[in-house]
Amino acid sequence: MIISHISPHGPRSYMKGVGVQSISVELLQHTFENFSSYVSHVGEDYEISAIAYEAYPTGKICEVASDSTAFGSRGTQINGVLNIRWKNEKHDEWVIKWVRNLVGELREIERTVSEKEGKPSAGVVGYANFCLPGDKAAELFRGNLTRVKEVKSKWDPNQRFNKGLIASA
């Protein structure tokens, strides 16, 4: 997904990833209702934002074993990306809480729907580069954290590309 058009440099923003096994009516309805409440809350401070679900076949990516690379989100799940943007810092605290709550609620809906369909839940997955302050590297990369640290120390020893996750892990 190319996001440069919906996330240009400038306004305040949070990006967060969430994985789901399937896209359900419940999931989409909850996403829509919550996004509408976000837009209403920030009002005139709203900037173009998006919530997208990447529904594409995962067969090829799953041919590589999950623990053979540093990638933390390899699996059959559909990746969701929240790209939330606003103008005024007075909304900062509310927005981060809203994003965390929404992700938690989406994961719970996904777990319930997966259970009904007899599928395993996606669990806590999502693109690690779309994380919020306070997210833990061990949760985002799971068993691949050691590999991530090895790659980072070799190719980025000065931490130029750093969201604070790996350096503090």
Backbone bond lengths (Angstrom), bond angles and torsions (degrees), N, CA, C in turn:
res aa  C-N    CA-C-N  psi(-1)  N-CA   C-N-CA  omega(-1)  CA-C   N-CA-C  phi
1 M - - - 1.448 - - 1.536 108.04 -
2 I 1.279 116.74 130.55 1.455 121.44 176.16 1.518 107.11 -98.00
3 I 1.338 116.13 121.15 1.461 119.13 -173.35 1.515 113.59 -112.27
4 S 1.324 118.08 4.48 1.459 119.64 -175.27 1.523 113.37 -59.13
5 H 1.322 118.07 -29.96 1.468 119.87 -179.32 1.525 112.56 -76.67
6 I 1.322 117.36 -27.44 1.455 118.85 179.36 1.519 111.93 -101.31
7 S 1.324 116.79 -0.42 1.458 119.26 179.47 1.525 111.76 -140.30
8 P 1.324 117.23 55.78 1.468 118.98 178.76 1.527 110.83 -70.45
9 H 1.304 115.92 162.71 1.451 121.47 178.58 1.531 109.48 -60.16
10 G 1.307 115.74 140.87 1.455 118.41 176.47 1.499 114.22 144.98
11 P 1.336 116.61 -102.75 1.468 120.59 -171.39 1.528 114.01 -60.03
12 R 1.296 115.31 168.96 1.457 123.28 177.83 1.517 107.75 -65.74
13 S 1.325 117.58 143.94 1.457 118.92 -179.39 1.518 111.99 -157.44
14 Y 1.313 114.07 152.27 1.458 123.16 170.66 1.514 106.72 -130.54
15 M 1.332 115.06 138.34 1.451 120.55 172.46 1.513 107.33 -121.43
16 K 1.306 116.22 140.49 1.454 120.68 -179.04 1.517 108.33 -146.93
17 G 1.330 116.22 139.70 1.450 121.60 177.79 1.518 110.82 -103.57
18 V 1.330 115.33 150.13 1.465 122.01 176.10 1.527 106.83 -147.85
19 G 1.336 116.40 138.65 1.459 120.21 179.53 1.515 111.45 -107.63
20 V 1.340 115.89 143.34 1.458 121.83 177.08 1.528 108.50 -135.83
21 Q 1.335 116.69 150.19 1.466 119.94 178.78 1.521 112.09 -78.82
22 S 1.321 116.43 -31.77 1.458 119.09 178.06 1.525 108.93 -151.70
23 I 1.315 114.29 156.47 1.459 119.97 178.21 1.525 107.14 -95.03
24 S 1.307 115.24 117.52 1.458 120.56 -177.58 1.527 110.59 -112.37
25 V 1.315 115.47 164.25 1.460 120.78 175.67 1.531 109.29 -59.45
26 E 1.341 117.00 -42.54 1.466 121.02 -179.71 1.530 110.97 -59.68
27 L 1.323 115.81 -43.64 1.466 120.73 -179.14 1.530 111.04 -64.15
28 L 1.320 116.24 -47.64 1.467 120.06 -178.76 1.525 111.89 -66.55
29 Q 1.321 117.27 -39.85 1.464 120.83 179.28 1.532 109.92 -63.39
30 H 1.331 116.45 -45.12 1.464 120.64 179.90 1.535 110.84 -64.09
31 T 1.324 115.82 -41.24 1.465 120.61 177.58 1.521 110.41 -60.03
32 F 1.324 116.64 -49.11 1.461 121.75 -178.59 1.527 111.50 -60.95
33 E 1.326 116.50 -48.86 1.467 120.37 -178.45 1.522 111.50 -61.26
34 N 1.323 117.04 -42.27 1.462 120.14 -179.43 1.520 112.20 -71.12
35 F 1.321 116.58 -37.28 1.465 118.97 177.56 1.522 109.40 -64.38
36 S 1.326 116.85 -40.22 1.471 120.73 177.15 1.524 110.96 -60.97
37 S 1.338 117.42 -40.18 1.467 119.94 179.06 1.529 110.88 -67.41
38 Y 1.328 117.04 -34.85 1.473 120.95 176.02 1.537 110.03 -62.11
39 V 1.330 116.08 -49.11 1.472 120.40 -178.74 1.525 110.15 -60.30
40 S 1.330 116.93 -43.38 1.466 120.64 178.94 1.519 111.75 -63.22
41 H 1.338 116.26 -41.32 1.465 120.11 -176.71 1.531 112.25 -65.03
42 V 1.326 117.36 -46.94 1.469 118.64 -176.91 1.520 111.99 -80.74
43 G 1.323 117.63 -18.38 1.464 121.53 173.77 1.516 113.52 54.73
44 E 1.326 115.53 -124.84 1.464 120.86 -177.47 1.521 113.10 -66.49
45 D 1.320 118.06 -13.14 1.465 121.47 178.24 1.531 112.04 -85.79
46 Y 1.336 117.40 2.51 1.459 121.88 179.30 1.520 110.67 -65.37
47 E 1.321 115.89 139.03 1.462 123.79 169.83 1.523 106.52 -121.66
48 I 1.304 116.89 156.52 1.460 120.10 -179.88 1.524 109.37 -50.03
49 S 1.308 115.82 123.86 1.459 123.92 -177.74 1.523 107.90 -132.31
50 A 1.328 116.24 168.56 1.458 119.06 -179.58 1.519 110.93 -156.58
51 I 1.313 114.72 150.97 1.455 122.52 167.43 1.523 104.75 -126.33
52 A 1.319 116.95 120.19 1.463 121.19 -175.77 1.521 110.44 -127.03
53 Y 1.323 115.78 144.12 1.459 122.22 173.77 1.526 107.31 -114.75
54 E 1.310 116.39 125.79 1.462 122.18 -176.54 1.531 109.77 -91.13
55 A 1.309 116.60 87.53 1.459 121.49 -177.02 1.528 109.83 -90.82
56 Y 1.315 116.36 87.33 1.456 121.57 177.10 1.523 108.77 -135.02
57 P 1.325 118.15 159.43 1.468 120.51 -178.57 1.528 111.54 -62.86
58 T 1.328 115.91 138.12 1.471 120.40 -177.28 1.526 112.62 -107.46
59 G 1.322 116.95 4.94 1.461 120.59 -176.73 1.517 113.88 -54.29
60 K 1.302 117.87 -47.27 1.466 121.77 -176.63 1.531 111.10 -65.68
61 I 1.320 116.94 -46.43 1.465 119.77 -179.46 1.530 111.29 -63.72
62 C 1.325 116.43 -30.67 1.470 120.30 -178.79 1.528 112.72 -80.39
63 E 1.342 117.93 -6.83 1.466 120.26 174.91 1.531 110.84 -67.24
64 V 1.325 116.45 -22.29 1.466 121.46 177.10 1.519 107.42 -94.39
65 A 1.316 116.14 129.99 1.466 120.18 -178.54 1.523 110.69 -60.70
66 S 1.317 115.74 141.29 1.462 121.68 -176.99 1.523 112.71 -56.50
67 D 1.322 117.16 -35.21 1.467 119.65 -175.92 1.530 113.75 -94.54
68 S 1.340 118.12 9.81 1.459 119.62 -178.59 1.527 113.61 -93.32
69 T 1.317 117.73 -5.46 1.464 121.98 177.73 1.529 108.41 -134.75
70 A 1.298 115.78 178.25 1.465 120.46 178.83 1.520 112.29 -87.96
71 F 1.309 117.81 -3.23 1.460 122.43 -178.07 1.526 109.65 -68.11
72 G 1.319 117.16 127.79 1.450 120.77 -174.44 1.512 115.79 -94.22
73 S 1.327 118.55 -0.98 1.462 119.61 -172.84 1.527 112.45 -128.03
74 R 1.328 116.98 34.08 1.462 120.59 179.73 1.529 108.78 -82.42
75 G 1.295 117.24 125.57 1.450 120.72 -179.94 1.513 111.58 170.90
76 T 1.311 115.39 -174.04 1.461 120.95 -176.41 1.522 113.02 -85.17
77 Q 1.314 117.39 -2.15 1.458 120.20 -176.20 1.525 112.75 -70.27
78 I 1.307 113.98 157.21 1.463 122.52 171.06 1.523 105.49 -89.49
79 N 1.315 116.74 126.92 1.455 120.04 -179.79 1.519 110.56 -87.05
80 G 1.316 114.44 133.02 1.449 121.17 175.72 1.520 108.47 -110.15
81 V 1.312 116.37 143.41 1.461 121.62 -179.91 1.521 109.31 -128.12
82 L 1.325 115.44 125.05 1.460 121.22 174.12 1.522 106.74 -101.50
83 N 1.308 116.65 122.67 1.459 122.56 176.66 1.522 106.21 -121.57
84 I 1.331 115.36 94.81 1.457 121.95 -171.05 1.526 109.39 -108.00
85 R 1.347 116.19 126.94 1.464 120.87 -173.98 1.526 110.99 -134.21
86 W 1.329 115.39 145.49 1.463 121.48 -179.30 1.524 108.74 -155.60
87 K 1.327 117.59 167.32 1.462 122.30 -173.49 1.527 114.47 -94.58
88 N 1.318 118.30 -41.04 1.464 120.78 -166.25 1.528 112.26 -105.76
89 E 1.325 116.07 133.63 1.469 121.62 -178.69 1.528 113.06 -63.24
90 K 1.310 117.88 -17.12 1.464 119.61 179.32 1.531 111.50 -62.17
91 H 1.336 117.20 -17.91 1.463 121.58 179.70 1.535 113.00 -93.66
92 D 1.318 118.32 -6.04 1.468 121.37 -172.17 1.525 113.33 -51.05
93 E 1.295 116.83 -54.82 1.461 121.22 -175.94 1.530 111.23 -63.18
94 W 1.323 116.12 -44.36 1.456 120.46 -179.89 1.530 110.55 -62.63
95 V 1.336 117.58 -43.11 1.465 121.35 -176.50 1.527 111.05 -65.14
96 I 1.324 118.17 -46.02 1.465 118.64 -179.18 1.529 110.82 -63.15
97 K 1.329 116.98 -37.72 1.467 120.17 176.95 1.529 109.95 -66.41
98 W 1.328 116.87 -42.30 1.459 121.49 178.41 1.526 110.89 -60.51
99 V 1.344 117.63 -45.91 1.466 121.40 179.64 1.524 110.23 -61.90
100 R 1.338 117.59 -47.94 1.478 120.57 179.56 1.531 111.11 -59.77
101 N 1.328 116.97 -44.75 1.460 120.70 179.12 1.527 111.36 -62.24
102 L 1.329 116.16 -45.74 1.456 119.80 -178.98 1.530 110.70 -61.36
103 V 1.314 117.56 -45.86 1.472 120.50 179.51 1.531 110.19 -60.16
104 G 1.319 117.04 -43.95 1.460 120.73 177.87 1.525 111.77 -60.97
105 E 1.322 116.36 -43.31 1.463 120.93 179.43 1.532 111.48 -66.55
106 L 1.337 117.18 -40.21 1.464 120.33 178.02 1.526 110.80 -64.41
107 R 1.332 116.35 -39.82 1.471 119.69 177.62 1.526 111.05 -63.98
108 E 1.322 117.01 -38.04 1.463 120.60 179.35 1.532 110.65 -68.78
109 I 1.332 117.55 -42.59 1.465 120.91 176.34 1.522 109.09 -61.13
110 E 1.323 116.84 -45.10 1.468 121.38 179.96 1.523 110.54 -60.21
111 R 1.313 117.70 -43.11 1.463 121.81 -179.37 1.538 109.91 -62.62
112 T 1.322 116.34 -46.15 1.467 121.48 -179.34 1.527 111.43 -63.46
113 V 1.335 117.45 -46.34 1.466 121.69 -179.86 1.532 109.77 -64.72
114 S 1.333 117.55 -43.78 1.464 120.73 179.25 1.518 110.91 -60.43
115 E 1.316 115.76 -42.13 1.470 121.14 178.58 1.529 110.46 -60.08
116 K 1.337 116.99 -46.25 1.467 121.61 178.62 1.531 111.51 -60.77
117 E 1.347 116.10 -36.04 1.464 121.05 -177.80 1.531 112.21 -86.08
118 G 1.331 116.89 -1.91 1.458 120.67 -179.30 1.516 113.90 72.27
119 K 1.320 116.71 25.71 1.470 122.81 179.63 1.515 109.31 -107.86
120 P 1.331 116.90 153.48 1.463 118.12 172.95 1.529 109.54 -71.77
121 S 1.302 116.63 146.50 1.465 121.51 178.01 1.527 109.84 -72.11
122 A 1.314 116.29 151.40 1.464 120.87 176.30 1.528 110.54 -67.08
123 G 1.330 116.64 -28.21 1.458 120.10 -179.16 1.517 111.76 76.52
124 V 1.315 115.65 -153.98 1.468 121.30 -178.85 1.522 108.17 -91.02
125 V 1.331 115.45 91.31 1.457 121.52 176.84 1.517 108.72 -134.45
126 G 1.305 115.37 162.59 1.458 122.39 179.25 1.510 108.08 158.79
127 Y 1.293 117.35 157.16 1.454 120.63 -179.81 1.524 110.58 -57.30
128 A 1.312 116.26 125.70 1.464 120.75 -177.72 1.527 112.32 -69.81
129 N 1.327 117.61 -24.23 1.464 118.46 178.41 1.528 111.67 -78.04
130 F 1.318 116.94 -6.25 1.458 121.79 174.01 1.517 107.16 -110.23
131 C 1.312 115.80 77.62 1.460 119.68 -176.09 1.522 109.91 -125.40
132 L 1.310 114.84 165.41 1.455 121.52 -179.14 1.523 109.92 -108.12
133 P 1.320 117.12 158.69 1.462 118.90 174.08 1.529 109.71 -53.46
134 G 1.311 115.86 131.93 1.457 120.80 179.13 1.519 114.13 95.69
135 D 1.347 118.45 -12.76 1.461 119.64 175.28 1.524 109.00 -63.79
136 K 1.305 116.53 148.35 1.467 122.27 -176.27 1.526 110.41 -104.60
137 A 1.330 115.89 132.91 1.463 121.43 179.52 1.517 111.35 -58.88
138 A 1.318 117.86 -39.97 1.468 121.09 -178.62 1.525 111.07 -61.09
139 E 1.333 117.85 -34.01 1.459 121.03 178.70 1.521 110.77 -74.12
140 L 1.321 117.12 -38.58 1.457 121.34 -176.20 1.524 113.22 -76.90
141 F 1.331 116.69 -36.63 1.466 120.08 -177.28 1.523 113.32 -102.57
142 R 1.323 117.32 -11.16 1.465 123.82 179.85 1.531 110.67 44.96
143 G 1.315 118.09 -125.16 1.454 122.13 -175.83 1.517 114.91 -68.62
144 N 1.323 117.43 -6.97 1.464 120.87 -178.37 1.531 112.91 -95.38
145 L 1.327 117.58 3.46 1.459 120.01 -175.93 1.526 112.47 -61.35
146 T 1.322 117.65 -41.37 1.464 120.38 179.12 1.520 110.30 -60.08
147 R 1.324 116.59 -44.00 1.473 121.30 179.24 1.523 110.36 -64.03
148 V 1.322 118.09 -41.20 1.467 121.42 177.97 1.521 110.02 -59.50
149 K 1.321 116.99 -45.04 1.468 120.71 179.85 1.522 111.42 -62.18
150 E 1.328 117.05 -40.24 1.472 120.88 178.08 1.521 111.12 -62.45
151 V 1.326 116.30 -47.51 1.465 121.17 -179.72 1.525 110.46 -63.39
152 K 1.329 116.69 -45.40 1.472 120.71 179.90 1.525 111.43 -61.09
153 S 1.326 117.95 -44.01 1.471 119.48 -177.71 1.520 111.35 -66.91
154 K 1.327 116.97 -31.39 1.463 120.36 179.35 1.529 112.20 -77.52
155 W 1.327 117.46 -48.26 1.454 121.73 -170.76 1.526 114.99 -100.03
156 D 1.310 118.08 -13.25 1.467 121.36 179.99 1.531 109.70 -142.51
157 P 1.337 116.68 58.90 1.474 119.49 -174.80 1.525 114.02 -63.71
158 N 1.315 118.32 -22.98 1.466 121.24 -179.32 1.526 112.76 -95.52
159 Q 1.327 116.89 7.82 1.465 122.71 177.06 1.532 113.37 57.53
160 R 1.331 116.19 39.31 1.468 119.25 178.06 1.526 110.84 -62.69
161 F 1.325 116.14 -41.87 1.454 121.01 178.09 1.521 107.02 -100.31
162 N 1.321 115.27 95.79 1.457 119.22 -170.66 1.518 110.66 -145.32
163 K 1.304 114.95 125.05 1.458 120.32 173.50 1.524 109.66 -103.87
164 G 1.337 116.71 10.93 1.450 120.27 -179.89 1.506 113.32 85.21
165 L 1.314 117.86 -4.70 1.454 121.09 -176.54 1.521 112.54 -74.75
166 I 1.316 116.39 -54.36 1.459 120.62 -172.25 1.526 111.19 -76.24
167 A 1.313 116.83 -39.63 1.467 119.61 -179.08 1.520 111.61 -60.32
168 S 1.330 116.59 -32.95 1.460 119.82 -176.96 1.524 112.61 -95.95
169 A 1.318 117.59 -3.44 1.475 119.77 -176.82 1.514 111.77 -79.99
